[in-house]
Amino acid sequence: MSLVKLNIKGISYSQTQNGAYALILNEVDGDRKLPIVIGAFEAQSIAIALEKEIKPPRPLTHDLFKSFADRFSVIVKQVIIHKLVDGVFYSSLICERDGIEEIIDARTSDAIALALRFNAPIFTYKNILDKAGIYLDIAKTSITETTPEDVLDDIVFETDEEEGIMVDSFAHLSLQELEISLKTAVENEDYETAARVRDEISKRKA
């Protein structure tokens, strides 16, 4: 299976769920976006890594991992989002130490927070992007992003939510209604809702 390189487009605050964010990934050589619902703590950690000038007074968990890895000569070479099951994204860290490569399972938000700290590229498989990616008309649509400062202002707690888990609020809708809801959410730039509707559609079609 072919890999598709992704970059981080931005972080969008959830308009429907308090304390949740949508991490927007963009395929490097295309227009598709991959929204992933993440928790507040993970959004904070990613925002800090994106905003280079912000230094927390004490190391966050991902900063501690980076310091630990540096001390013991462990390098994160790349991150691969390798699986999507029931609306949950699964990722792996491809690491190297003393010339030996290891693959470590990780939550997607954790993997991306570490990728930023190691300047490691982020990839997913083409079939995952085909299944979960959202096409946008760049000429007509723009992403209204939450700035890292906005994310940091909002966050005061940690969460263990899995990335992309579907809240059952769309279970009563038909497939046609879901497709309409997805289109509306994208047009309104509500990417957290779009991600959840997309996951419900994928679950129905599986």
PyMOL commands that set and color helices and strands:
alter all, ss='L'
color gray80, all
select helices_A, chain A and resi 40-50+61-71+108-118+126-132+148-154+168-170+175-187+191-205
alter helices_A, ss='H'
color red, helices_A
select strands_A, chain A and resi 3-13+20-27+32-39+75-85+88-97+100-107+122-125+134-135
alter strands_A, ss='S'
color yellow, strands_A
deselect
rebuild
show_as cartoon
